[in-house]
């Protein structure tokens, strides 16, 4: 029951944050480079699906092996779960994920999101939350950036959470 309440809350917060900027369906391809336990990852993807569904967006979540690859549809968003931030990446110690955006003359296009699993675990432990719900929240937040959303003062796109 707690998971459904959290999913509904996440969905409501996401809906308030995105308004009408999100498509009504979305394919998300997750690459697990961190070796997240399968039950945690599957549960996080289900929670993410519930959050999007509550916002009126149907999602298909595909888990893709980082080495062997998988089928990737023509249009999708990519989330990489890394154990920790790459050494070349300079992110604050409290950041749980990041989204890479490429600026052009006309616009800024976000291309991939990374989630830092060691930080997700630490945050979940500190907040007395479960790793799957925390991972879901971080993935949905970073996917919001992929969809062009910036940080907001409240809701799932809250500044400073990831």
Secondary structure, 3 states (H helix, E strand, C coil): CHHHHHHHHHHHHHHHHHCCCCCCEEEEEEEECCCCCHHHHHHHHHHHHHHHHHCCCEEEEEEEECCCECCCCCCCEEEEEECCCCCCCCCCCCCCEEEEEEECCCCEEEEEEEEEHHHHHHHHHHCCCCHHHHHHHHHHHHHHHHCCCCCECCHHHECCCC
